[in-house]
Amino acid sequence: MSSKPTPLTLDVPKKNKLINYLTTSLSHELEKSTVPPDKQLQHAIQLLEQIYKNINIQLPTNYRDEIFQEVVDAIFNYGPLQVFLDDPEVSEIMVNGFEHIYVERKGKIIKTDVVFEDDEHVKRIIERIISPLGRRIDSDHPTVDGRLPDGSRVNAVVPPVAIDGPSITIRKFRRDKLNIKQLVEYGTFSDSMAKFLEACVVARLNVIISGGTGSGKTTLLNILSGFIPSDERIVTIEDAAELQLRQEHIVRLETKPNSKNGDDGVTIRDLVRNALRMRPDRIVVGEVRGGEALDMLQAMNTGHDGSLTTLHANAPRDAISRLETITLMSGLDLPVRVIREQIAAAVDLIVQQTRMRDGTRKVTQITEVIGMEGDTIVLSDIFKFEQSGQGEDGKVLGEHKATGIRPLFMNKLESAGFKLGPEVFGVNIAEMLAANRNPSNRRR
C-alpha cells in the first residue's frame, strides 16, 4: 500500500528556484498560445497547474497558492512589488537596489524581507510600468516619471545616475478617496479651518499648498479642488496625472517627455500657456517648480482667479522665496521687486502642510498674503497648529488655533455667500459680551 507524499515547504533558495522554473516554463507556453488577451490570465493559471503537476512535488495548498501568485505577479503584474500594491495599509513603496525594499505603512517607514532576483529584474519591472505610457529609461535617459493604471505615481532611476542599482519610488493612489470631513477627523486641520478653506476655494481665491515631500500636498489639492462648483470649466496640468476630480467639465493635461528623435516634449510651462487659450474658469497645476511659475502668476493677475497649485517649501515665508526663485527660471530678466509685486498681487493664501514626526500630516499654517510693504511681501497667519508636546507612544500633541485675525478678503467670502462668524477666527463672543456688560469696563 503506497502512502501519500508528506507536504513540505522550501527554504528561500529552493523556493526562488522553483518560482523561476515555473515562471520560465509558463512564459514559454504563453508565447505559443493564441488565446485572446482577455482570457490569458485564466489560461495561464490552467497551464501553471499542469506544469506544477508534471514536476511531481507536493506542497501545502496555501503555500502552493502563494507560489502560484508570485509566478502570476511576475508575468502579469509587478513582480515582488505586487503584494505591497495590493496592501491598502501601504502608502509608499521604495526600492533601493534589488535587495532593499522599504514601504511606508501607517506613516512609518519599514524595511521588508522581500527582494528582487537582481538588478535586471528591477529593470524589467520598470519597463513593464513605463512601456504602456510610451516613456523610456536607459543610460542616456536614466530617470523617468510615470503612473500605474490605478493612478499611483512612479519615479524610477537607473545607472549611471543610481549608483547602487535601479531605484523605484511608488506613491500609491488611494482607492478610497478622502474627503474634508475625514481630514478633520484625522486631525489634519480643525472644522473651522475646513469651513474657511471651502469658502476660499468657492470665492475664487488663488491658493498655494506648500509642504515638503510626502506631506500630503496632492491629497489636499485633490480635496480642495473638489469644492470648485460643477458649472465651472477646470483645466488640470500635471507631470503625471494624479488628480481625481469629480466634476464633469474638466480637461486633464499631462506633460510629455522628449522622444528619442529630439526636443519634442511638452512641459508644464507649455501646458500652462496652452491652458490660457482653452477658456478655463480654473487652472489647477499639480506642482509648480520651474519657469511656469511666471506664467501662472500672470494668469492669476489677468482674470484667471481661483487657481490652485502646490509648491515644495517648509513654511509660508519659504514658499514666497521659492516662488521668487523659480519665477526667475522663466528666462526673463525681471527685477526682484517686480516679481514680488506679481506674487503679492496674485497669491491670496498659502496653506502649509507638514508631515509630523509621528507620520501624521497636518496643516500647520494658513497664511494670508496681504501685499507689499517696501520691498517685502507681508504675510499674516490666520490659523496655526501649536504643538504642546509628545505622547508616550510618540504621538504629536497639539491643537489647531485661530490667531484672532480676520483676513482682508472677507468681503470676497461674503460675496460668495459665506458668512463666517468671528468665532471661526478665534473670537469668543460670550467673553466679549461679558466684558461689555461689566461696568468697570465702561467709560465714565
C-alpha atoms as one frame of an Amber mdcrd trajectory, in Angstrom:
protein
   0.000   0.000   0.000   1.565   3.327  -1.115   1.439   6.354   1.180   0.900
   9.951   0.044   3.999  12.197  -0.046   4.317  14.367   3.029   3.589  18.073
   2.258   6.703  20.192   2.597   7.889  23.768   2.453  11.087  25.041   0.860
  13.933  27.198   2.065  14.343  30.558   0.300  16.889  29.471  -2.375  14.824
  26.403  -3.320  11.604  28.409  -3.325  13.144  31.019  -5.631  14.485  28.270
  -7.892  11.003  26.757  -8.154   9.410  30.143  -8.861  11.987  30.865 -11.573
  11.371  27.461 -13.175   7.590  27.871 -13.137   7.835  31.455 -14.449  10.159
  30.499 -17.304   8.112  27.431 -18.256   4.839  29.356 -18.159   6.308  32.209
 -20.226   7.389  29.745 -22.940   3.941  28.159 -23.026   2.216  31.558 -23.228
   4.423  32.577 -26.154   2.978  29.666 -28.133  -0.575  30.449 -27.051  -3.193
  32.007 -29.340  -5.623  32.747 -26.502  -7.059  36.320 -26.671  -5.644  38.819
 -24.118  -8.810  38.976 -22.016  -8.609  35.213 -21.376  -4.839  34.886 -20.995
  -4.801  35.044 -17.204  -7.301  32.210 -16.811  -5.417  30.175 -19.430  -2.104
  30.885 -17.660  -3.423  29.528 -14.353  -4.515  26.314 -16.084  -1.086  25.950
 -17.716   0.625  26.667 -14.396  -1.313  23.922 -12.647  -0.278  21.447 -15.374
   3.409  22.459 -15.188   3.331  22.104 -11.408   1.696  18.675 -11.663   4.410
  17.495 -14.077   7.298  18.233 -11.657   5.824  15.786  -9.148   6.200  17.850
  -5.991   3.561  18.229  -3.308   3.363  21.413  -1.290   0.727  22.529   1.229
  -2.178  24.109  -0.646  -1.749  27.590   0.879   1.999  27.513   0.241   1.485
  26.355  -3.357  -1.108  29.107  -3.950   1.363  31.684  -2.606   3.995  30.472
  -5.109   1.435  30.476  -7.932   0.549  34.088  -7.080   4.219  35.120  -7.241
   4.532  33.489 -10.670   1.399  35.245 -11.949   2.619  38.557 -10.496   5.990
  38.092 -12.212   4.332  37.649 -15.627   1.166  39.747 -15.486   1.705  42.237
 -12.664   4.645  43.981 -10.989   6.567  41.073  -9.509   7.717  41.415  -5.869
   6.013  44.819  -5.611   2.512  43.496  -6.269   1.946  42.314  -2.701   2.538
  45.891  -1.469   0.431  47.415  -4.238  -2.429  45.186  -3.063  -1.946  46.093
   0.608  -4.305  49.003   1.492  -2.180  49.939   4.529   0.922  50.611   2.392
   1.026  54.203   1.123   4.505  54.288  -0.439   6.957  51.729  -1.863  10.706
  52.432  -2.114  13.199  50.162  -3.913  16.868  50.961  -3.226  18.551  48.364
  -5.435  17.293  44.800  -5.833  17.909  43.724  -2.215  16.369  46.626  -0.318
  12.614  47.270  -0.472  11.062  49.664   2.036   7.408  50.595   2.491   5.529
  53.281   4.367   2.747  51.735   6.442   0.551  53.922   8.662   3.046  56.780
   8.402   6.084  54.681   9.401   8.826  53.532   7.005   9.901  49.905   7.469
  12.247  47.560   5.609  10.633  44.424   4.167  12.127  40.958   3.679  11.090
  40.922   0.002  13.852  41.128  -2.626  14.252  41.071  -6.407  16.413  38.451
  -8.152  18.952  41.032  -9.355  19.236  44.497 -10.907  17.968  43.217 -14.260
  14.804  42.015 -12.534  14.203  45.539 -11.200  14.764  46.989 -14.693  12.214
  44.584 -16.183   9.584  45.789 -13.719  10.426  49.418 -14.537   9.977  48.670
 -18.238   6.644  46.987 -17.546   5.470  50.138 -15.763   6.587  52.727 -18.309
   6.216  50.940 -21.665   2.393  51.406 -21.815   2.991  55.118 -21.236   5.336
  55.465 -24.206   8.208  56.514 -21.962  11.785  55.286 -21.939  14.612  54.750
 -19.482  18.235  53.878 -20.268  21.756  55.131 -19.620  21.102  58.220 -21.796
  17.758  58.946 -20.095  18.254  57.459 -16.615  15.220  58.996 -14.873  11.523
  58.712 -15.620   8.181  59.680 -14.079   5.004  57.760 -14.752   1.891  56.300
 -13.219   0.255  52.944 -12.772  -3.212  52.263 -14.239  -4.777  52.956 -10.817
  -3.213  56.433 -10.718  -0.274  55.650  -8.388   2.727  57.901  -9.066   6.011
  56.248 -10.068   9.564  57.567 -10.255  12.399  55.342 -11.465  16.161  55.941
 -11.670  18.776  53.619 -13.203  22.591  53.677 -13.517  24.737  55.624 -14.105
  22.667  58.078 -12.030  21.587  55.433  -9.497  24.956  54.302  -8.127  23.721
  51.306  -6.101  21.392  49.902  -8.736  17.943  50.740 -10.135  15.619  52.618
  -7.801  11.816  52.775  -7.833   9.554  55.014  -5.747   5.789  54.493  -5.902
   3.358  56.866  -4.206   0.191  54.815  -4.094  -3.134  56.210  -5.166  -5.828
  55.797  -2.528  -8.818  53.814  -3.775 -10.998  55.276  -1.032 -10.791  58.948
  -1.837 -10.505  61.083   1.297 -12.912  63.924   1.928 -12.569  67.019   4.059
 -14.652  65.557   6.900 -12.180  62.658   7.212  -9.211  65.058   7.339 -10.902
  66.865  10.234 -11.391  63.510  11.998  -7.729  62.600  11.387  -6.623  65.915
  12.908  -5.169  67.326   9.693  -6.997  70.567  10.459  -9.921  71.809  12.532
 -13.547  72.110  11.485 -13.227  75.910  11.402 -10.217  75.646   9.096 -12.160
  73.272   6.824 -15.064  75.728   6.520 -12.641  78.563   5.859 -10.777  76.677
   3.099 -14.028  75.680   1.402 -15.122  79.315   1.399 -11.776  80.427  -0.056
 -11.992  77.976  -2.966 -15.616  78.765  -3.820 -14.878  82.507  -3.559 -12.144
  82.072  -6.224  -9.092  82.947  -4.154  -5.712  81.916  -5.542  -4.313  79.258
  -3.208  -0.862  77.681  -2.944  -0.458  74.471  -0.937   3.095  74.411   0.408
   4.882  71.471   2.010   7.736  69.006   1.987   7.950  65.681   0.171   5.302
  63.234   1.364   3.473  65.846   3.427   0.134  65.268   1.676   0.054  68.257
  -0.687  -1.532  66.389  -3.595  -4.162  64.815  -1.336  -5.137  68.245  -0.023
  -5.114  69.712  -3.552  -7.498  66.928  -4.612  -9.869  67.709  -1.753  -9.815
  71.490  -2.166 -10.324  71.145  -5.932 -13.495  69.232  -5.127 -15.050  72.474
  -3.824 -14.879  74.088  -7.276 -18.501  74.499  -8.466 -19.575  71.927 -11.057
 -20.622  74.576 -13.592 -17.046  75.896 -13.966 -14.578  74.713 -16.615 -11.442
  73.255 -14.987  -8.096  72.558 -16.648  -5.677  70.403 -14.643  -1.964  70.290
 -15.503   0.385  67.636 -14.116   3.640  65.821 -14.786   1.934  62.502 -14.116
  -1.846  62.686 -13.823  -2.878  62.038 -10.213  -5.747  64.421  -9.523  -9.128
  62.707  -9.489 -11.737  65.475  -9.622 -15.385  64.519  -9.676 -16.621  67.467
 -11.709 -17.728  66.768 -15.285 -16.475  69.893 -17.070 -12.778  69.149 -16.798
  -9.814  68.873 -19.171  -6.831  66.877 -17.867  -3.424  67.686 -19.341  -0.176
  65.776 -18.759   3.408  66.527 -19.774   5.179  64.549 -22.494   8.906  63.717
 -22.333  11.232  64.140 -25.277  11.271  61.254 -27.739  14.426  59.556 -28.995
  14.491  61.807 -32.039  14.710  65.224 -30.472  13.255  68.061 -28.484   9.544
  67.375 -28.970   8.490  67.099 -25.344   5.677  69.107 -23.762   6.486  70.778
 -20.433   4.350  72.103 -17.586   5.089  75.595 -18.863   3.864  74.698 -22.356
   0.653  73.336 -20.870   0.058  76.393 -18.649   0.403  78.655 -21.673  -1.889
  76.442 -23.720  -4.462  76.267 -20.919  -4.917  80.032 -21.108  -6.289  79.544
 -24.653  -8.802  76.931 -23.509 -11.220  79.332 -21.807 -10.660  77.933 -18.306
 -12.600  79.123 -15.268  -9.985  77.436 -13.072  -6.431  76.254 -13.636  -5.155
  73.579 -11.261  -1.427  72.821 -11.544  -0.202  69.695  -9.736   3.076  71.373
  -8.801   4.992  74.466  -9.920   8.758  74.059  -9.898  10.118  75.996 -12.854
   9.550  78.861 -15.262   5.832  78.056 -15.464   5.518  79.929 -12.147   5.712
  83.257 -14.007   3.028  82.218 -16.493   0.778  81.099 -13.669   1.282  84.336
 -11.720   0.425  86.334 -14.825  -2.681  84.204 -15.353  -3.763  84.805 -11.746
  -3.279  88.542 -12.294  -5.231  88.692 -15.556  -8.630  87.300 -14.659  -7.887
  83.596 -14.076  -8.546  83.776 -10.349  -9.406  80.733  -8.283  -6.259  78.904
  -9.370  -4.759  76.164  -7.186  -1.298  74.619  -7.113   1.324  73.035  -4.843
   4.899  74.023  -4.099   7.802  72.429  -2.247   8.618  74.585   0.806   8.774
  74.173   4.591   6.993  77.369   5.655   4.848  80.103   4.061   7.779  82.548
   4.038   9.943  79.874   2.391   7.172  79.340  -0.173   7.366  83.013  -1.139
  11.166  82.771  -1.504  10.912  79.614  -3.587   8.251  81.184  -5.793  10.616
  84.095  -6.416  13.454  81.723  -7.292  11.535  79.532  -9.734   9.951  82.596
 -11.373  13.479  83.719 -12.241  13.845  80.383 -14.089  11.431  81.725 -16.720
  14.416  83.252 -18.517  13.105  86.809 -18.343  15.440  89.283 -16.672  12.959
  90.733 -14.190  13.903  92.783 -11.116  13.189  91.000  -7.834  10.794  93.755
  -6.761   8.697  93.255  -9.899   8.489  89.521  -9.185   7.460  90.203  -5.592
   4.775  92.607  -6.765   3.470  89.887  -9.109   3.370  87.373  -6.247   1.736
  89.784  -3.789  -0.947  90.699  -6.318  -1.605  87.129  -7.480  -1.472  84.878
  -4.417  -4.170  85.210  -1.760  -3.487  82.272   0.543  -0.717  79.810   1.446
  -1.742  76.545   3.122   1.259  74.918   4.819   1.098  71.118   5.020   3.613
  69.239   7.221   4.454  65.599   7.835   4.962  65.361  11.586   7.484  63.153
  13.406   4.848  60.530  14.179   3.973  60.189  10.486   0.725  62.167  10.650
   0.037  65.007   8.218  -1.217  68.342   9.485  -1.930  71.777   8.120   0.384
  73.799  10.362  -0.380  77.282   8.996  -2.969  79.019   6.856  -1.453  82.339
   5.887  -2.842  85.333   4.020  -0.642  87.216   1.549  -1.540  90.790   2.419
   0.568  92.794  -0.016   3.819  94.757  -0.214   5.438  96.910   2.447   8.522
  98.473   0.927  10.365  95.610  -0.788   8.893  92.933   1.464   5.818  90.760
   0.954   3.684  90.920   4.104   2.150  87.698   5.433  -0.436  87.194   8.160
  -1.275  83.860   9.839  -4.999  83.136  10.078  -4.659  79.665  11.649  -1.721
  77.802  13.222  -1.002  74.407  14.734   0.560  74.790  18.182   2.440  71.683
  19.288   2.323  71.113  23.036   4.493  68.019  23.340   4.743  64.350  22.505
   2.842  61.417  23.972   4.412  58.260  25.358   3.533  56.441  22.129   5.396
  59.088  20.108   2.155  60.783  19.054   2.482  64.511  18.408   0.273  66.508
  20.785  -1.082  69.928  19.959  -4.033  71.991  18.817  -5.115  73.970  15.771
  -5.903  77.527  16.760  -7.169  80.648  15.066  -4.921  83.663  15.564  -7.861
  86.032  16.048  -7.013  87.888  12.821  -9.733  88.140  10.189  -8.417  88.100
   6.598  -8.631  91.228   4.481 -10.508  89.325   1.753 -13.576  88.698   3.980
 -15.728  90.710   1.551 -14.934  88.142  -1.202 -16.060  85.304   1.046 -19.272
  87.139   1.945 -19.973  87.920  -1.720 -19.721  84.177  -2.404 -22.370  83.524
   0.262 -20.156  82.576   3.216 -20.949  84.352   6.475 -18.133  83.139   8.707
 -18.706  84.372  12.235 -15.976  85.810  14.464 -15.811  82.507  16.393 -14.255
  80.862  13.301 -11.313  83.203  13.704 -10.895  82.636  17.426 -13.005  85.455
  18.819 -15.044  84.418  21.886 -18.397  86.199  21.588 -19.500  85.287  25.135
 -16.368  86.835  26.633 -16.813  89.992  24.534 -20.425  90.386  25.666 -19.492
  89.744  29.280 -16.738  92.341  29.060 -19.158  94.875  27.610 -21.670  94.210
  30.435 -19.004  94.709  33.120 -19.481  98.264  34.458 -15.790  98.565  35.245
 -15.036  98.335  31.532 -17.327 101.259  30.681 -16.021 104.753  30.354 -17.249
 107.192  32.962
